[in-house]
Protein backbone atom coordinates (compact mmCIF):
# COMPACT_ATOMS: atom_id res chain seq x y z
CA UNK A 1 0.00 0.00 0.00
CA UNK A 2 1.40 3.38 -1.04
CA UNK A 3 0.95 6.62 0.88
CA UNK A 4 0.68 10.05 -0.81
CA UNK A 5 4.24 10.83 0.31
CA UNK A 6 5.47 7.87 -1.85
CA UNK A 7 4.22 9.51 -5.08
CA UNK A 8 6.93 10.26 -7.66
CA UNK A 9 7.40 10.22 -11.42
CA UNK A 10 7.35 6.66 -12.81
CA UNK A 11 5.47 5.11 -9.85
CA UNK A 12 2.88 2.50 -10.88
CA UNK A 13 -0.23 2.03 -8.75
CA UNK A 14 -3.87 1.02 -9.00
CA UNK A 15 -7.00 3.22 -8.97
CA UNK A 16 -10.45 1.61 -9.31
CA UNK A 17 -8.89 -1.65 -10.54
CA UNK A 18 -6.81 -0.11 -13.37
CA UNK A 19 -3.02 0.33 -13.37
CA UNK A 20 -1.70 3.89 -13.73
CA UNK A 21 1.77 5.37 -14.06
CA UNK A 22 2.72 8.87 -12.93
CA UNK A 23 3.96 10.77 -16.00
CA UNK A 24 4.50 14.15 -14.28
CA UNK A 25 4.55 15.10 -10.61
CA UNK A 26 4.46 18.36 -8.59
CA UNK A 27 4.48 18.81 -4.82
CA UNK A 28 2.84 21.89 -3.26
CA UNK A 29 2.72 22.84 0.41
CA UNK A 30 0.44 25.81 1.01
CA UNK A 31 0.98 27.95 4.09
CA UNK A 32 -2.01 26.39 5.82
CA UNK A 33 -3.58 23.01 5.33
CA UNK A 34 -2.47 19.72 3.86
CA UNK A 35 0.25 19.16 1.31
CA UNK A 36 -0.97 18.68 -2.28
CA UNK A 37 0.43 16.22 -4.81
CA UNK A 38 -0.50 17.20 -8.38
CA UNK A 39 0.04 14.25 -10.72
CA UNK A 40 -0.41 13.62 -14.42
CA UNK A 41 -1.52 9.99 -14.69
CA UNK A 42 -1.56 7.61 -17.64
CA UNK A 43 -3.79 4.55 -17.75
CA UNK A 44 -1.47 1.66 -18.66
CA UNK A 45 -4.25 -0.26 -20.44
CA UNK A 46 -6.07 2.43 -22.44
CA UNK A 47 -3.28 5.04 -22.63
CA UNK A 48 -5.67 7.80 -21.49
CA UNK A 49 -3.98 10.65 -19.58
CA UNK A 50 -5.42 13.06 -17.05
CA UNK A 51 -4.38 15.22 -14.11
CA UNK A 52 -5.41 14.49 -10.53
CA UNK A 53 -4.53 16.15 -7.24
CA UNK A 54 -4.03 14.05 -4.11
CA UNK A 55 -3.78 15.17 -0.48
CA UNK A 56 -1.37 13.94 2.15
CA UNK A 57 -2.90 10.94 3.89
CA UNK A 58 -4.36 9.47 0.67
CA UNK A 59 -3.55 5.79 0.21
CA UNK A 60 -3.08 3.81 -3.01
CA UNK A 61 -3.04 0.14 -3.85
CA UNK A 62 0.12 -1.22 -5.47
CA UNK A 63 -0.40 -2.42 -9.06
CA UNK A 64 0.29 -6.13 -9.47
CA UNK A 65 2.48 -5.92 -12.56
CA UNK A 66 4.71 -8.67 -13.89
CA UNK A 67 7.31 -8.61 -16.67
CA UNK A 68 8.09 -11.68 -18.79
CA UNK A 69 10.73 -12.30 -21.43
CA UNK A 70 8.84 -13.26 -24.59
CA UNK A 71 9.80 -13.88 -28.21
CA UNK A 72 7.89 -12.22 -31.06
CA UNK A 73 6.68 -14.96 -33.42
CA UNK A 74 4.29 -13.60 -36.06
CA UNK A 75 1.54 -11.12 -36.87
CA UNK A 76 -2.11 -11.76 -37.64
CA UNK A 77 -4.55 -9.10 -38.77
CA UNK A 78 -4.94 -6.83 -35.72
CA UNK A 79 -2.83 -8.90 -33.31
CA UNK A 80 0.76 -9.98 -32.68
CA UNK A 81 1.83 -13.33 -31.21
CA UNK A 82 4.51 -13.58 -28.50
CA UNK A 83 5.80 -16.78 -26.88
CA UNK A 84 7.05 -17.14 -23.30
CA UNK A 85 10.63 -18.41 -23.66
CA UNK A 86 10.40 -20.62 -20.55
CA UNK A 87 6.89 -22.14 -20.67
CA UNK A 88 6.27 -21.86 -24.46
CA UNK A 89 2.81 -20.37 -23.81
CA UNK A 90 1.61 -17.90 -26.42
CA UNK A 91 0.10 -14.48 -25.74
CA UNK A 92 -1.44 -12.03 -28.23
CA UNK A 93 -1.05 -8.25 -28.08
CA UNK A 94 -3.33 -5.89 -29.98
CA UNK A 95 -2.16 -3.48 -32.66
CA UNK A 96 -2.65 -0.51 -30.31
CA UNK A 97 -0.26 -2.08 -27.76
CA UNK A 98 2.62 -2.49 -30.24
CA UNK A 99 2.00 0.47 -32.58
CA UNK A 100 5.00 2.43 -31.22
CA UNK A 101 7.52 -0.30 -32.08
CA UNK A 102 5.95 -2.40 -34.85
CA UNK A 103 7.97 -0.65 -37.57
CA UNK A 104 11.26 -2.00 -36.09
CA UNK A 105 9.96 -5.25 -34.56
CA UNK A 106 11.47 -8.30 -36.27
CA UNK A 107 10.38 -11.92 -35.90
CA UNK A 108 12.25 -13.91 -33.22
CA UNK A 109 13.13 -10.75 -31.25
CA UNK A 110 13.10 -11.34 -27.49
CA UNK A 111 11.10 -8.54 -25.79
CA UNK A 112 9.80 -7.74 -22.32
CA UNK A 113 6.00 -7.99 -22.09
CA UNK A 114 4.22 -6.28 -19.17
CA UNK A 115 1.30 -8.13 -17.56
CA UNK A 116 -1.44 -6.84 -15.26
CA UNK A 117 -3.64 -9.51 -13.62
CA UNK A 118 -2.29 -12.10 -16.11
CA UNK A 119 -3.27 -9.94 -19.11
CA UNK A 120 -0.61 -8.52 -21.47
CA UNK A 121 -0.82 -4.71 -21.49
CA UNK A 122 2.52 -3.47 -22.84
CA UNK A 123 5.72 -4.23 -24.69
CA UNK A 124 9.33 -3.06 -24.29
CA UNK A 125 11.99 -3.84 -26.88
CA UNK A 126 15.66 -4.27 -25.98
CA UNK A 127 17.53 -0.93 -26.14
CA UNK A 128 19.35 -1.96 -29.33
CA UNK A 129 18.32 -4.21 -32.19
CA UNK A 130 20.21 -5.34 -35.32
CA UNK A 131 18.41 -4.99 -38.66
CA UNK A 132 19.54 -5.54 -42.25
CA UNK A 133 19.45 -2.73 -44.83
CA UNK A 134 17.35 -3.92 -47.81
CA UNK A 135 17.48 -0.79 -49.95
CA UNK A 136 19.90 2.13 -49.97
CA UNK A 137 21.16 4.46 -52.69
CA UNK A 138 24.82 4.03 -53.59
CA UNK A 139 27.27 6.53 -52.21
CA UNK A 140 29.06 8.82 -54.63
CA UNK A 141 32.47 9.70 -53.19
CA UNK A 142 32.92 13.41 -52.78
CA UNK A 143 29.14 14.04 -52.81
CA UNK A 144 28.80 16.44 -49.88
CA UNK A 145 25.96 18.56 -51.25
CA UNK A 146 23.27 16.24 -49.86
CA UNK A 147 24.57 16.25 -46.28
CA UNK A 148 26.00 13.49 -44.19
CA UNK A 149 23.06 11.04 -44.18
CA UNK A 150 20.92 9.22 -46.71
CA UNK A 151 17.65 7.27 -46.45
CA UNK A 152 17.78 3.49 -46.14
CA UNK A 153 14.97 0.91 -45.93
CA UNK A 154 15.34 -1.85 -43.34
CA UNK A 155 14.11 -5.47 -43.50
CA UNK A 156 11.00 -4.50 -41.51
CA UNK A 157 10.07 -1.82 -44.08
CA UNK A 158 11.07 1.06 -41.78
CA UNK A 159 12.97 3.93 -43.41
CA UNK A 160 15.84 5.46 -41.46
CA UNK A 161 18.63 8.00 -42.04
CA UNK A 162 22.09 6.38 -42.18
CA UNK A 163 25.62 7.62 -42.93
CA UNK A 164 26.58 7.53 -46.63
CA UNK A 165 28.98 4.58 -46.24
CA UNK A 166 26.17 2.17 -45.22
CA UNK A 167 25.32 -0.12 -48.15
CA UNK A 168 22.55 -2.51 -49.11
CA UNK A 169 22.77 -5.88 -47.35
CA UNK A 170 24.70 -4.61 -44.33
CA UNK A 171 23.59 -5.24 -40.75
CA UNK A 172 23.20 -2.11 -38.62
CA UNK A 173 22.40 -1.45 -34.96
CA UNK A 174 19.31 0.67 -34.21
CA UNK A 175 18.48 2.39 -30.90
CA UNK A 176 14.87 1.30 -30.27
CA UNK A 177 14.14 4.28 -27.98
CA UNK A 178 14.95 6.91 -30.64
CA UNK A 179 14.69 4.72 -33.78
CA UNK A 180 18.03 6.08 -34.99
CA UNK A 181 21.14 4.51 -36.52
CA UNK A 182 23.92 3.68 -34.02
CA UNK A 183 26.61 1.72 -35.90
CA UNK A 184 27.38 -0.97 -38.45
CA UNK A 185 27.53 -4.53 -37.10
CA UNK A 186 30.27 -6.95 -38.17
CA UNK A 187 28.92 -10.35 -39.14
C-alpha positions in Angstrom: 0.0 0.0 0.0 1.4 3.4 -1.0 1.0 6.6 0.9 0.7 10.0 -0.8 4.2 10.8 0.3 5.5 7.9 -1.8 4.2 9.5 -5.1 6.9 10.3 -7.7 7.4 10.2 -11.4 7.4 6.7 -12.8 5.5 5.1 -9.9 2.9 2.5 -10.9 -0.2 2.0 -8.8 -3.9 1.0 -9.0 -7.0 3.2 -9.0 -10.5 1.6 -9.3 -8.9 -1.6 -10.5 -6.8 -0.1 -13.4 -3.0 0.3 -13.4 -1.7 3.9 -13.7 1.8 5.4 -14.1 2.7 8.9 -12.9 4.0 10.8 -16.0 4.5 14.1 -14.3 4.5 15.1 -10.6 4.5 18.4 -8.6 4.5 18.8 -4.8 2.8 21.9 -3.3 2.7 22.8 0.4 0.4 25.8 1.0 1.0 27.9 4.1 -2.0 26.4 5.8 -3.6 23.0 5.3 -2.5 19.7 3.9 0.3 19.2 1.3 -1.0 18.7 -2.3 0.4 16.2 -4.8 -0.5 17.2 -8.4 0.0 14.3 -10.7 -0.4 13.6 -14.4 -1.5 10.0 -14.7 -1.6 7.6 -17.6 -3.8 4.6 -17.7 -1.5 1.7 -18.7 -4.2 -0.3 -20.4 -6.1 2.4 -22.4 -3.3 5.0 -22.6 -5.7 7.8 -21.5 -4.0 10.6 -19.6 -5.4 13.1 -17.1 -4.4 15.2 -14.1 -5.4 14.5 -10.5 -4.5 16.2 -7.2 -4.0 14.0 -4.1 -3.8 15.2 -0.5 -1.4 13.9 2.1 -2.9 10.9 3.9 -4.4 9.5 0.7 -3.5 5.8 0.2 -3.1 3.8 -3.0 -3.0 0.1 -3.8 0.1 -1.2 -5.5 -0.4 -2.4 -9.1 0.3 -6.1 -9.5 2.5 -5.9 -12.6 4.7 -8.7 -13.9 7.3 -8.6 -16.7 8.1 -11.7 -18.8 10.7 -12.3 -21.4 8.8 -13.3 -24.6 9.8 -13.9 -28.2 7.9 -12.2 -31.1 6.7 -15.0 -33.4 4.3 -13.6 -36.1 1.5 -11.1 -36.9 -2.1 -11.8 -37.6 -4.6 -9.1 -38.8 -4.9 -6.8 -35.7 -2.8 -8.9 -33.3 0.8 -10.0 -32.7 1.8 -13.3 -31.2 4.5 -13.6 -28.5 5.8 -16.8 -26.9 7.0 -17.1 -23.3 10.6 -18.4 -23.7 10.4 -20.6 -20.5 6.9 -22.1 -20.7 6.3 -21.9 -24.5 2.8 -20.4 -23.8 1.6 -17.9 -26.4 0.1 -14.5 -25.7 -1.4 -12.0 -28.2 -1.1 -8.2 -28.1 -3.3 -5.9 -30.0 -2.2 -3.5 -32.7 -2.6 -0.5 -30.3 -0.3 -2.1 -27.8 2.6 -2.5 -30.2 2.0 0.5 -32.6 5.0 2.4 -31.2 7.5 -0.3 -32.1 5.9 -2.4 -34.8 8.0 -0.6 -37.6 11.3 -2.0 -36.1 10.0 -5.3 -34.6 11.5 -8.3 -36.3 10.4 -11.9 -35.9 12.3 -13.9 -33.2 13.1 -10.7 -31.3 13.1 -11.3 -27.5 11.1 -8.5 -25.8 9.8 -7.7 -22.3 6.0 -8.0 -22.1 4.2 -6.3 -19.2 1.3 -8.1 -17.6 -1.4 -6.8 -15.3 -3.6 -9.5 -13.6 -2.3 -12.1 -16.1 -3.3 -9.9 -19.1 -0.6 -8.5 -21.5 -0.8 -4.7 -21.5 2.5 -3.5 -22.8 5.7 -4.2 -24.7 9.3 -3.1 -24.3 12.0 -3.8 -26.9 15.7 -4.3 -26.0 17.5 -0.9 -26.1 19.4 -2.0 -29.3 18.3 -4.2 -32.2 20.2 -5.3 -35.3 18.4 -5.0 -38.7 19.5 -5.5 -42.2 19.5 -2.7 -44.8 17.4 -3.9 -47.8 17.5 -0.8 -49.9 19.9 2.1 -50.0 21.2 4.5 -52.7 24.8 4.0 -53.6 27.3 6.5 -52.2 29.1 8.8 -54.6 32.5 9.7 -53.2 32.9 13.4 -52.8 29.1 14.0 -52.8 28.8 16.4 -49.9 26.0 18.6 -51.3 23.3 16.2 -49.9 24.6 16.3 -46.3 26.0 13.5 -44.2 23.1 11.0 -44.2 20.9 9.2 -46.7 17.6 7.3 -46.5 17.8 3.5 -46.1 15.0 0.9 -45.9 15.3 -1.9 -43.3 14.1 -5.5 -43.5 11.0 -4.5 -41.5 10.1 -1.8 -44.1 11.1 1.1 -41.8 13.0 3.9 -43.4 15.8 5.5 -41.5 18.6 8.0 -42.0 22.1 6.4 -42.2 25.6 7.6 -42.9 26.6 7.5 -46.6 29.0 4.6 -46.2 26.2 2.2 -45.2 25.3 -0.1 -48.1 22.5 -2.5 -49.1 22.8 -5.9 -47.3 24.7 -4.6 -44.3 23.6 -5.2 -40.8 23.2 -2.1 -38.6 22.4 -1.4 -35.0 19.3 0.7 -34.2 18.5 2.4 -30.9 14.9 1.3 -30.3 14.1 4.3 -28.0 15.0 6.9 -30.6 14.7 4.7 -33.8 18.0 6.1 -35.0 21.1 4.5 -36.5 23.9 3.7 -34.0 26.6 1.7 -35.9 27.4 -1.0 -38.4 27.5 -4.5 -37.1 30.3 -6.9 -38.2 28.9 -10.4 -39.1 
